Amino acid sequence: MGRRDLSDRTAWDDGHGAVAYTADALALAGEDGDKAVGALAHAAEKLLARWEALDTDRRARRRAVGKSHALVRRRDVQADSVATDLHNDTLGHVKQDRSAALFIRLFPATLSVVVRLSLESELPVLRALAHKLAEDETPAALKKAHTKPLAEAIDRGESAIRGREEAFAAAGRVSAKIASWREDANAVLLGIEGALKQIAAERKLGTEWVDTFFPTVERGKKGKKSKKANQPEAAPQ
């Protein structure tokens, strides 16, 4: 990863680490009395504050997406149960005669086919079933026992599907904000590098001095291999 090349392939936490390194390196110079360099830390700190807010939002949206999946699955199981109850009650009404006109009208497809459907696919079947249940040919006892549970299952299922779509949309908006943060981070790091190069030129310092403020490359001294500074020593366990 280049010092100002945070791409969509850069891990979210790594982006924070890169900016935090630069912010800390600049701040440390300021603490040592180099006010010109220390002042550059402000822009990086603002980026980190934005990252923290975005990270909180990102985690919340991921949680919301997971919760929406769980709710859809729960509503699916509940809808299966309502359909099963109506199916079994209808069979009892026709004395287990699956060739009876009432049974065939309400359940042209076998129950196993209906309950295997995803909630999205099952809802149209349930709506059609609700319509048939309301028809004059349907016995009043079946209507009384199953009209309300079926309507509730449909309403709750539709609400769960809408909720999942909204959760995905919200997560997508956060993803767009994250992409914008990366672009801004690249611009800020580029600006910091430019300012450091200008300071280095005024002080007759080399590029090695500029590199110390970025985590990517640490130029090796003569006779030593250079190593990547974004590979810190393992923290004690």
DAURHU-V680866 format. One record per backbone hydrogen bond with DSSP energy under -1.0 kcal/mol. NH is the residue of the N-H (numbers start at 1). CO is the residue of the C=O. If there is no record, write none. Layout:
nh = [NH & NH]
co = [CO & CO]
//
This chain:
nh = [5 & 10 & 15 & 16 & 17 & 18 & 19 & 20 & 21 & 22 & 23 & 24 & 25 & 26 & 27 & 28 & 29 & 30 & 31 & 32 & 33 & 34 & 35 & 38 & 39 & 40 & 41 & 42 & 45 & 46 & 47 & 48 & 49 & 50 & 51 & 52 & 53 & 54 & 55 & 56 & 57 & 58 & 59 & 60 & 61 & 62 & 63 & 64 & 65 & 66 & 67 & 68 & 69 & 70 & 71 & 72 & 73 & 74 & 75 & 76 & 77 & 78 & 79 & 80 & 81 & 82 & 83 & 84 & 85 & 86 & 87 & 88 & 89 & 90 & 91 & 92 & 93 & 94 & 95 & 96 & 98 & 100 & 104 & 105 & 106 & 107 & 114 & 115 & 116 & 117 & 122 & 123 & 126 & 127 & 128 & 129 & 130 & 131 & 132 & 133 & 134 & 135 & 138 & 143 & 144 & 145 & 146 & 147 & 150 & 151 & 152 & 153 & 154 & 155 & 156 & 157 & 158 & 159 & 160 & 161 & 162 & 163 & 164 & 165 & 166 & 167 & 168 & 169 & 170 & 171 & 172 & 173 & 174 & 175 & 176 & 177 & 178 & 179 & 180 & 181 & 182 & 183 & 184 & 185 & 186 & 187 & 188 & 189 & 190 & 191 & 192 & 193 & 194 & 195 & 196 & 197 & 198 & 199 & 200 & 201 & 202 & 203 & 205 & 210 & 211 & 212 & 213 & 214 & 218 & 224 & 227]
co = [2 & 7 & 11 & 12 & 13 & 14 & 15 & 16 & 17 & 18 & 19 & 20 & 21 & 22 & 23 & 24 & 25 & 26 & 27 & 28 & 30 & 29 & 33 & 34 & 35 & 37 & 38 & 39 & 41 & 42 & 43 & 44 & 45 & 46 & 47 & 48 & 49 & 50 & 51 & 52 & 53 & 54 & 55 & 56 & 57 & 58 & 59 & 60 & 61 & 62 & 63 & 64 & 65 & 66 & 67 & 68 & 69 & 70 & 71 & 72 & 73 & 74 & 75 & 76 & 77 & 78 & 79 & 80 & 81 & 82 & 83 & 84 & 85 & 86 & 87 & 88 & 89 & 90 & 92 & 91 & 96 & 97 & 100 & 101 & 102 & 103 & 110 & 111 & 112 & 114 & 118 & 119 & 122 & 123 & 124 & 125 & 126 & 127 & 128 & 129 & 130 & 132 & 135 & 139 & 140 & 141 & 142 & 143 & 146 & 147 & 148 & 149 & 150 & 151 & 152 & 153 & 154 & 155 & 156 & 157 & 158 & 159 & 160 & 161 & 162 & 163 & 164 & 165 & 166 & 167 & 168 & 169 & 170 & 171 & 172 & 173 & 174 & 175 & 176 & 177 & 178 & 179 & 180 & 181 & 182 & 183 & 184 & 185 & 186 & 187 & 188 & 189 & 190 & 191 & 192 & 193 & 194 & 195 & 196 & 197 & 198 & 199 & 200 & 206 & 207 & 208 & 210 & 211 & 227 & 221 & 218]
//
